[in-house]
Amino acid sequence: MNSSKQDSKYFELEKTIGYTFKDKKNLDIAFTHKSYTNEKMAGKFESYERYEFLGDAILEYLVSDFLFKNYKNLPEGDLTKLRASLVCEFTLSKISRSLKLGEYGYFSKGEKNTGGPNRDSILCDMFESLLGALYIDGSIEIAREFVEKFLLTDIEHKQLFHDSKTKLQEYSQKHDISLRYDLISETGPDHNKEFLVCVMFNDKKMSEGIGHSRKSAEQVAAYNTLTELTKHLEADYVFKKH
């Protein structure tokens, strides 16, 4: 790939993240899935796996450092839980989607046709490999700026979302409510399914949630229900058994 095409390919991404790579090859590697290297002959191309390995370690360090300095009253156990809510697959893949990282990826035809560019696990990996590339091309401070800008914001919201199913379960038990998640619909091809799920309280339909897996849709539905509950705590009569 020549330099002008590389510059054009990554212009919007670099503009969004606020960093211009000195060596665009680092971006190429960060977005190369192993299926592409296998298809194009191993050894000739390098996949993002080593960058992901590095990015994973950098991410844990940067998030841990931030939480240690900014949440001075939290004990170790709570810090660990908070970190887990920030570096989970759902959160990282959501950020990757907002950055359109899947659109920059190099995949084999088979992987591309089966939804690789939109798979949560791969998008999570690409977030970490991009972080590794930022460290290699720039510095730990460049990597820190990226993490603080796109991940370490609205932390309480991310924590609540991560814990939403557990918190909703605790609420239902405390109020003697029968809780279940009903699948309303399942649409799209196998490689890019979209699930619509609703929360049921004592057979009363609550909030809905959409996700690329049933689990993620349930998480969204639980979060939406908790959000509604905080607005209408005075309306507990709604949840009484009939």
Sequence and secondary structure as in RCSB ss.txt:
>XXXX:A:sequence
MNSSKQDSKYFELEKTIGYTFKDKKNLDIAFTHKSYTNEKMAGKFESYERYEFLGDAILEYLVSDFLFKNYKNLP
EGDLTKLRASLVCEFTLSKISRSLKLGEYGYFSKGEKNTGGPNRDSILCDMFESLLGALYIDGSIEIAREFVEKF
LLTDIEHKQLFHDSKTKLQEYSQKHDISLRYDLISETGPDHNKEFLVCVMFNDKKMSEGIGHSRKSAEQVAAYNT
LTELTKHLEADYVFKKH
>XXXX:A:secstr
  HHHHHHHHHHHHHHHT   S THHHHHHTB HHHHHHT BTTB  THHHHHHHHHHHHHHHHHHHHHH TT  
HHHHHHHHHHHSSHHHHHHHHHHTTGGGG B  HHHHHTTGGG HHHHHHHHHHHHHHHHHHT HHHHHHHHHHH
TSSSHHHHHHHHTHHHHHHHHHHHTT  EEEEEEEEES GGG EEEEEEEETTEEEEEEEESSHHHHHHHHHHHH
HHHHHH GGGGGGGS  
